[in-house]
Amino acid sequence: MGTLLQARKEEGMSVEPTFSVSVIFGKRDEPMLIATARRLIDHISSFVPSKPLVLSLGLKEHSSVLYILLALWKSLHQTNDS
């Protein structure tokens, strides 16, 4: 099942958006999971604004994170372009 995380875009007065990520259940000492969740909410919030995201992430190798994010990003852009 991995680690359950909640990620959401924080609306505020600043020009740049900020993202809040918290661990609901699982590993709390894994910064790569937090970074991955932040990247995912950053990309997804451009398509579905103001919706929180609940993720279940289980990463075996940190080097595969970049591949996963790239595949997700390409998938989102293909869906958006259709």
DSSP file (Angstrom, degrees, kcal/mol; ACC not computed):
  #  RESIDUE AA STRUCTURE BP1 BP2  ACC     N-H-->O    O-->H-N    N-H-->O    O-->H-N    TCO  KAPPA ALPHA  PHI   PSI    X-CA   Y-CA   Z-CA
    1    1 A M              0   0    0      0, 0.0     2,-0.2     0, 0.0     0, 0.0   0.000 360.0 360.0 360.0 -32.9    0.0    0.0    0.0
    2    2 A G        -     0   0    0     54,-0.1     2,-0.4     2,-0.1    56,-0.3  -0.479 360.0 -31.1  85.7-156.6    2.9    2.4    0.6
    3    3 A T  E     -A   57   0A   0     54,-3.5    54,-2.6    -2,-0.2     2,-0.5  -0.875  56.0-135.2-104.3 132.0    2.7    5.6    2.5
    4    4 A L  E     +AB  56  25A   0     21,-2.7    20,-2.7    -2,-0.4    21,-1.5  -0.770  29.6 178.1 -89.1 127.3   -0.5    7.7    2.4
    5    5 A L  E     -AB  55  23A   0     50,-2.7    50,-2.8    -2,-0.5     2,-0.5  -0.945  22.5-147.4-127.9 148.6    0.0   11.4    1.9
    6    6 A Q  E     -AB  54  22A   0     16,-2.9    16,-2.5    -2,-0.3     2,-0.4  -0.977  20.5-178.0-113.9 128.7   -2.3   14.4    1.6
    7    7 A A  E     +AB  53  21A   0     46,-3.2    46,-3.3    -2,-0.5     2,-0.3  -0.980   5.6 167.4-127.3 137.9   -1.1   17.2   -0.7
    8    8 A R  E     - B   0  20A   0     12,-2.3    12,-2.9    -2,-0.4     2,-0.5  -0.997  35.9-114.5-149.4 153.0   -2.9   20.4   -1.4
    9    9 A K  E     - B   0  19A   0     -2,-0.3     2,-0.6    10,-0.2    10,-0.2  -0.741  30.3-140.0 -86.3 129.7   -2.3   23.8   -3.0
   10   10 A E  E     - B   0  18A   0      8,-3.2     8,-1.1    -2,-0.5     2,-0.5  -0.818   9.7-147.5 -94.4 121.4   -2.4   26.6   -0.5
   11   11 A E        +     0   0    0     -2,-0.6     2,-0.2     6,-0.1     8,-0.0  -0.755  37.9 139.6 -87.2 130.1   -4.1   29.7   -1.8
   12   12 A G        -     0   0    0     -2,-0.5     0, 0.0     2,-0.3     0, 0.0  -0.780  64.8 -79.7-151.3-165.6   -2.5   32.9   -0.4
   13   13 A M  S    S+     0   0    0     -2,-0.2    -2,-0.0     3,-0.0     2,-0.0   0.640  91.7  99.1 -83.3 -16.2   -1.4   36.4   -1.1
   14   14 A S  S    S-     0   0    0      2,-0.1    -2,-0.3     1,-0.1     4,-0.1  -0.312  74.5-130.3 -74.4 157.5    1.9   35.4   -2.7
   15   15 A V  S    S+     0   0    0      2,-0.1    -1,-0.1    -2,-0.0    -3,-0.0   0.908  93.1  64.2 -71.5 -44.1    2.3   35.3   -6.5
   16   16 A E  S    S-     0   0    0      1,-0.1    -2,-0.1    -3,-0.0     2,-0.1  -0.655  90.6-120.5 -83.7 135.1    3.9   31.8   -6.4
   17   17 A P        -     0   0    0      0, 0.0     2,-0.3     0, 0.0    -6,-0.1  -0.399  22.6-148.6 -71.5 151.4    1.7   29.0   -5.2
   18   18 A T  E     -B   10   0A   0     -8,-1.1    -8,-3.2    -4,-0.1     2,-0.4  -0.891   5.5-146.4-117.7 154.1    2.7   27.0   -2.2
   19   19 A F  E     -B    9   0A   0     -2,-0.3     2,-0.5   -10,-0.2   -10,-0.2  -0.966   1.7-153.2-126.2 135.7    2.0   23.3   -1.6
   20   20 A S  E     -B    8   0A   0    -12,-2.9   -12,-2.3    -2,-0.4     2,-0.4  -0.918  13.8-177.7-109.2 129.4    1.3   21.6    1.7
   21   21 A V  E     +B    7   0A   0     -2,-0.5     2,-0.4   -14,-0.2   -14,-0.2  -0.993   3.3 175.5-128.5 130.3    2.1   17.8    2.1
   22   22 A S  E     -B    6   0A   0    -16,-2.5   -16,-2.9    -2,-0.4     2,-0.5  -0.987  30.8-120.6-134.5 146.9    1.4   15.8    5.2
   23   23 A V  E     -B    5   0A   0     -2,-0.4   -18,-0.3   -18,-0.2     3,-0.1  -0.740  24.1-179.4 -85.9 124.7    1.8   12.1    5.9
   24   24 A I  E    S-     0   0A   0    -20,-2.7     2,-0.3    -2,-0.5   -19,-0.2   0.865  71.6  -5.1 -87.7 -44.0   -1.4   10.5    6.9
   25   25 A F  E    S+B    4   0A   0    -21,-1.5   -21,-2.7     2,-0.1    -1,-0.3  -0.970 107.8  23.1-154.3 132.8   -0.1    6.9    7.4
   26   26 A G  S    S+     0   0    0     -2,-0.3     2,-0.3   -23,-0.2   -23,-0.1  -0.841  96.6  16.9 119.1-151.6    3.3    5.3    6.9
   27   27 A K        +     0   0    0     -2,-0.3     3,-0.3     1,-0.2    -2,-0.1  -0.433  47.7 176.1 -67.0 121.4    6.9    6.5    6.7
   28   28 A R  S    S+     0   0    0     -2,-0.3    -1,-0.2     1,-0.2    -5,-0.1   0.528  74.0  61.0-100.1  -9.3    7.3   10.0    8.1
   29   29 A D  S    S+     0   0    0      1,-0.1    -1,-0.2     4,-0.0    -2,-0.1  -0.042  75.3 102.5-109.4  31.1   11.1   10.2    7.7
   30   30 A E    >>  -     0   0    0     -3,-0.3     4,-1.2     1,-0.1     3,-0.9  -0.849  43.9-176.7-118.6  94.4   11.3    9.8    3.9
   31   31 A P  H 3> S+     0   0    0      0, 0.0     4,-2.5     0, 0.0     5,-0.2   0.775  80.4  64.5 -63.4 -26.4   11.9   13.1    2.2
   32   32 A M  H 3> S+     0   0    0      1,-0.2     4,-2.3     2,-0.2     5,-0.2   0.861 100.0  52.4 -66.5 -33.5   11.7   11.6   -1.3
   33   33 A L  H <> S+     0   0    0     -3,-0.9     4,-2.4     2,-0.2    -1,-0.2   0.914 110.5  47.5 -65.8 -42.6    8.0   10.8   -0.7
   34   34 A I  H  X S+     0   0    0     -4,-1.2     4,-2.3     2,-0.2    -2,-0.2   0.925 112.9  48.6 -63.8 -45.1    7.3   14.4    0.3
   35   35 A A  H  X S+     0   0    0     -4,-2.5     4,-2.2     2,-0.2    -2,-0.2   0.898 111.5  49.8 -62.7 -41.1    9.2   15.7   -2.7
   36   36 A T  H  X S+     0   0    0     -4,-2.3     4,-2.3     1,-0.2    -1,-0.2   0.919 110.6  49.4 -64.2 -44.1    7.3   13.4   -5.1
   37   37 A A  H  X S+     0   0    0     -4,-2.4     4,-2.5     1,-0.2     5,-0.2   0.892 110.1  51.9 -62.8 -39.5    3.9   14.4   -3.6
   38   38 A R  H  X S+     0   0    0     -4,-2.3     4,-2.0     1,-0.2    -1,-0.2   0.911 110.3  48.1 -63.2 -42.4    4.8   18.1   -4.0
   39   39 A R  H  X S+     0   0    0     -4,-2.2     4,-2.1     2,-0.2    -2,-0.2   0.905 111.9  50.0 -65.3 -40.2    5.8   17.6   -7.6
   40   40 A L  H  X S+     0   0    0     -4,-2.3     4,-2.9     1,-0.2     5,-0.2   0.935 112.0  45.7 -65.1 -46.3    2.6   15.6   -8.3
   41   41 A I  H  X S+     0   0    0     -4,-2.5     4,-2.3     1,-0.2    -1,-0.2   0.850 109.9  57.0 -67.2 -31.9    0.3   18.3   -6.7
   42   42 A D  H  X S+     0   0    0     -4,-2.0     4,-0.5    -5,-0.2    -1,-0.2   0.938 114.2  37.6 -61.2 -47.0    2.2   21.0   -8.6
   43   43 A H  H >< S+     0   0    0     -4,-2.1     3,-0.8     1,-0.2     4,-0.4   0.923 118.7  47.4 -71.4 -45.0    1.4   19.3  -11.9
   44   44 A I  H >X S+     0   0    0     -4,-2.9     4,-2.7     1,-0.2     3,-1.5   0.851 102.3  63.4 -68.3 -34.5   -2.1   18.2  -11.1
   45   45 A S  H 3< S+     0   0    0     -4,-2.3    -1,-0.2     1,-0.3    -2,-0.2   0.728  94.1  62.4 -66.1 -19.7   -3.2   21.6   -9.7
   46   46 A S  T << S+     0   0    0     -3,-0.8    -1,-0.3    -4,-0.5    -2,-0.2   0.735 114.9  32.9 -74.9 -20.1   -2.6   23.2  -13.1
   47   47 A F  T <4 S+     0   0    0     -3,-1.5    -2,-0.2    -4,-0.4    -1,-0.1   0.774 133.4  26.5 -99.9 -36.8   -5.4   20.9  -14.5
   48   48 A V  S >< S-     0   0    0     -4,-2.7     3,-0.9     3,-0.1    -1,-0.2  -0.778  84.8-158.0-129.7  84.6   -7.7   20.6  -11.5
   49   49 A P  T 3   +     0   0    0      0, 0.0    -3,-0.1     0, 0.0    -4,-0.1  -0.287  66.5  11.2 -69.7 150.3   -7.2   23.7   -9.3
   50   50 A S  T 3  S+     0   0    0      1,-0.2    -5,-0.0    -5,-0.1   -39,-0.0   0.686  90.5 124.7  63.0  24.9   -8.1   23.8   -5.6
   51   51 A K    <   -     0   0    0     -3,-0.9    -1,-0.2    -6,-0.0   -42,-0.2  -0.962  57.0-131.8-113.4 127.1   -8.6   20.1   -5.2
   52   52 A P        -     0   0    0      0, 0.0     2,-0.4     0, 0.0   -44,-0.2  -0.364  20.0-141.2 -70.4 158.8   -6.6   18.2   -2.5
   53   53 A L  E     -A    7   0A   0    -46,-3.3   -46,-3.2    -2,-0.1     2,-0.5  -0.981   9.0-159.3-126.2 130.4   -4.9   15.0   -3.5
   54   54 A V  E     -A    6   0A   0     -2,-0.4     2,-0.3   -48,-0.2   -48,-0.2  -0.957  20.8-173.4-109.6 123.6   -4.5   11.8   -1.5
   55   55 A L  E     -A    5   0A   0    -50,-2.8   -50,-2.7    -2,-0.5     2,-0.5  -0.866  24.2-156.4-118.5 147.4   -1.7    9.6   -2.6
   56   56 A S  E     +A    4   0A   0     -2,-0.3     2,-0.4   -52,-0.2   -52,-0.2  -0.950  27.6 179.9-118.7 107.8   -0.4    6.2   -1.8
   57   57 A L  E     +A    3   0A   0    -54,-2.6   -54,-3.5    -2,-0.5     2,-0.3  -0.912  18.8 173.1-115.9 134.3    3.2    6.1   -2.7
   58   58 A G        -     0   0    0     -2,-0.4     2,-0.5   -56,-0.3   -56,-0.0  -0.843  13.9-170.3-136.6  99.7    5.6    3.2   -2.3
   59   59 A L        -     0   0    0     -2,-0.3     3,-0.1     1,-0.2   -26,-0.1  -0.800  13.8-177.9 -98.4 124.9    9.0    3.9   -3.9
   60   60 A K  S    S+     0   0    0     -2,-0.5     2,-0.4     1,-0.3    -1,-0.2   0.893  77.4  21.4 -83.7 -44.3   11.5    1.0   -4.2
   61   61 A E    >   -     0   0    0      1,-0.1     3,-1.1     0, 0.0     4,-0.3  -0.988  65.0-144.9-129.4 133.3   14.3    3.0   -5.7
   62   62 A H  T >  S+     0   0    0     -2,-0.4     3,-1.4     1,-0.2     4,-0.5   0.804  99.0  64.8 -66.0 -28.2   14.8    6.7   -5.5
   63   63 A S  T 3> S+     0   0    0      1,-0.3     4,-0.6     2,-0.2     3,-0.4   0.750  95.2  59.9 -67.6 -21.7   16.2    6.9   -9.0
   64   64 A S  H <> S+     0   0    0     -3,-1.1     4,-2.3     1,-0.2    -1,-0.3   0.599  83.6  81.8 -81.6  -9.7   12.9    5.7  -10.4
   65   65 A V  H <> S+     0   0    0     -3,-1.4     4,-2.6    -4,-0.3     5,-0.2   0.921  90.1  50.4 -61.6 -44.6   11.1    8.8   -9.0
   66   66 A L  H  > S+     0   0    0     -4,-0.5     4,-2.4    -3,-0.4    -1,-0.2   0.900 110.4  50.1 -60.8 -41.2   12.1   11.0  -11.9
   67   67 A Y  H  X S+     0   0    0     -4,-0.6     4,-2.3     2,-0.2    -1,-0.2   0.906 111.0  49.3 -62.8 -42.7   10.9    8.3  -14.4
   68   68 A I  H  X S+     0   0    0     -4,-2.3     4,-2.4     2,-0.2    -2,-0.2   0.926 112.4  47.2 -63.5 -45.5    7.5    8.1  -12.6
   69   69 A L  H  X S+     0   0    0     -4,-2.6     4,-2.8     1,-0.2    -2,-0.2   0.906 112.1  50.0 -64.1 -41.6    7.1   11.9  -12.6
   70   70 A L  H  X S+     0   0    0     -4,-2.4     4,-2.4    -5,-0.2    -1,-0.2   0.916 111.4  48.4 -63.3 -43.0    8.0   12.2  -16.2
   71   71 A A  H  X S+     0   0    0     -4,-2.3     4,-2.2     2,-0.2    -2,-0.2   0.903 113.5  47.3 -64.2 -41.8    5.6    9.4  -17.2
   72   72 A L  H  X S+     0   0    0     -4,-2.4     4,-2.7     2,-0.2    -2,-0.2   0.923 111.4  50.8 -65.2 -44.0    2.8   11.1  -15.2
   73   73 A W  H  X S+     0   0    0     -4,-2.8     4,-2.2     1,-0.2    -2,-0.2   0.916 111.8  47.0 -60.6 -44.6    3.5   14.5  -16.6
   74   74 A K  H  X S+     0   0    0     -4,-2.4     4,-2.2     1,-0.2    -1,-0.2   0.900 112.0  51.2 -63.4 -40.8    3.4   13.1  -20.2
   75   75 A S  H  X S+     0   0    0     -4,-2.2     4,-2.1     2,-0.2    -2,-0.2   0.911 110.4  48.4 -63.2 -43.3    0.2   11.3  -19.4
   76   76 A L  H  X S+     0   0    0     -4,-2.7     4,-2.3     1,-0.2    -2,-0.2   0.903 112.4  48.4 -64.7 -41.6   -1.5   14.4  -18.0
   77   77 A H  H  X S+     0   0    0     -4,-2.2     4,-2.0     2,-0.2    -1,-0.2   0.864 110.5  50.9 -68.8 -35.4   -0.4   16.5  -21.0
   78   78 A Q  H  X S+     0   0    0     -4,-2.2     4,-1.0     2,-0.2    -1,-0.2   0.900 112.5  47.1 -66.9 -40.0   -1.7   13.9  -23.5
   79   79 A T  H  < S+     0   0    0     -4,-2.1     3,-0.3     1,-0.2    -2,-0.2   0.890 113.1  48.8 -66.4 -40.7   -5.0   13.8  -21.7
   80   80 A N  H  < S+     0   0    0     -4,-2.3    -2,-0.2     1,-0.2    -1,-0.2   0.841 109.5  52.0 -69.7 -34.2   -5.2   17.6  -21.6
   81   81 A D  H  <        0   0    0     -4,-2.0    -1,-0.2     1,-0.2    -2,-0.2   0.705 360.0 360.0 -75.3 -20.1   -4.4   17.9  -25.3
   82   82 A S     <        0   0    0     -4,-1.0    -1,-0.2    -3,-0.3    -2,-0.2   0.475 360.0 360.0 -76.0 360.0   -7.1   15.5  -26.3
